[in-house]
Amino acid sequence: MATSSPLSSAQIPRATARPRQLANWLLAVAALVVIMVVVGGITRLTESGLSITEWKPVTGALPPLSQEQWLEEFRKYQQIPEYQQINRGMSLEDFKFIFFWEWSHRLLGRLIGLAFALPLIWFAARRAIPRGYGPRLVVLLALGGLQGAIGWWMVASGLVDRTDVSHYRLAVHLLTALLIVAGLVWTALDLLDLNRDASARPARLTPFALLAALVLFVQLMWGAYVAGLNAGYVASDWPLMNDHLVPEGISWHGSLWATISSDPYLIHFFHRWWAWVAALALILLARRARKAGDRGASIALNALVGLQILLGIATVLSGIDLPLAVAHQGVGALVVAATSWAAHSIGRRRSSGRLAA
């Protein structure tokens, strides 16, 4: 009499599945998204984000190729409030500089879309996607498409009545990018587990990992507000702010939420001190990852948290030096990736005892 398999049909991967190749691909895409976050930081810090005033997903991939096209793009930029109120008299060469960074940011977004969509189609055609992972990959693809729309929604907020983009929309744009990084890393780790053990189940998000992620989310959101409102410039000393623990200059904006999310002094104050709460939560998460047997995740998360704090302090003391500020944003994205890695480690411990062992 034939013996029954210990695995249900839902757990048995396809014979043609290639989990390791899929994982490597997803990690490569995650690295591209981190680079995208860095370029986005440069775009913001150089005030380049409003230099392209139209959204052309296909034809916009090409920059102006003639003097006439450059003049036409410059003419469009001259119609928006940022030019009229801040950059009036800007030369064409200066415009080309800010145009380059916004165009590079959008071009990289297009390349990431292709780097995800085309291999996904190829893997699907070859039936190389393990059972149960197809919907997750489609959701990640949809998030990438949504991110492009959010980017334009953000830019559009600064083209009519404002001289910059809405910091709320900027926060949505940045946080969505970081969510995509976390999702790519988590899915890649699930696939690597599956490659090692065909009976491995996807890791679960444990309550403590969720708490740590929420604490980090708050820090990242206020970091986006700092960037969107240029709140980093309100103080260049540390740990005090302009010689005060609680900075002077805080203004009431009509409601508690409007004040804590729109006042540059209060946002800067909150971001620099909530960082220690976030650091504690992530250090505890790293300790749990180490106990779960994942020393690499623990070391990566601890090291990146420490580096991020040092970069944050150095950025403030430097008066928002461009390389330091960009590094601070880039390492922030790596902290998100390491957090996903550590959270996955303790979730794996609960979902598959053999893998944790």
Buried (B, 14 or more C-beta within 10 A) or exposed (E): EEEEEEEEEEBBBEEEBBBBBBBBBBBBBBBBBBBBBBBBBBBBBBBBBBBBBEBEBEEBEEBBEEEEEBEEBBEBBBEBBBBEEEBEEBEEEEBBEBBBBBBBBBBBBBBBBEBBEEBBEEBEEEEBBBEBBEEBBEEBBEBBEEBBEBBBBBBBBBBEEBBBBBBBBBBBBBBBBBBBBBBBBBBBBBBBBBBEEEBBBBBBBBEBBEEBBEBBBBBBBBBBBBBBBBBBEBBBEEEEBEEEEEBEEBEEBEEEEEBBBBBBBBBBBBBBEBBEEBBEBBBEBBBBBBEBBBEEBBBBBBBBBEBBBEBBBBBBBBEBBEEBBBBBBBBBBBBBBBBBBBBBBBBBBEBBEEBBE
